């Protein structure tokens, strides 16, 4: 199954992650599990920038499904340019997409990734998933809009260029 990046998406966060020699496997390229680690790093950094990072008391988003296609191999040395997008906001969930490119080749897709339905902050002081999602959706919308404006102001496209790697997380729901 090939992952298609939607046209209707909003760039909300961008960061660079160094490729470490230890990220490679015996085949001489970055191990496929490390792609998921890179995406976790950018996702948590984005949530932290929104003051919505997971905490030790068990509050944070829940990802029900994560999916990734591997198009090209990342290799050491180098730096991964990650771009985090959101789309399909719903009442209790939304989708996130993360693209990965080599910083020295930002137009080439290396692996698309999707997280579906990123939602739910278990343990929060709101007793319904809908109420919880609404609270955080408002916060994420305001902060993401500000971040998208900042990215655009810096002269970067808020929709991104053709990314090198992409991911989407699927099926996140609240857990009480």
Beta strands, then each sheet from edge to edge (+ up, - down):
strand 1: 10-19
strand 2: 65-68
strand 3: 78-87
strand 4: 95-102
strand 5: 113-116
strand 6: 167-170
sheet 1: 1+ 3- 4+ 5- 2+ 6-
end
